[in-house]
């Protein structure tokens, strides 16, 4: 009986906080210009898909690499961090990243 009363009291106390938080959003500041992704086919998909979880500076500061290296990074985002990206989009993102941020020439 005592536990039920405590649980009920905590629930009543928490309701206003939950209601207040429901309508709030957080707007992140824009990425620094040095983190602008290279404009080429696939940039918007990459920006939208990867930007759900992190800023573009995370992309541009990665070591440049070939498609195999970028596939490893994208696979890690999918399997370890649970990125909500389809297999087709993941393939397109790898193609973009390896073309835009491939090995230095």
Buried (B, 14 or more C-beta within 10 A) or exposed (E): EEEEEEEEEEEEEEEEEEEEEEEEEEEEEEBEEEBBBBEEEBBEBBBEBBBEEEBBEBBBEEEBBEBEBBBEBBEEBBEEEEBEBEEEBBBBBBBBBBBBBBEEE
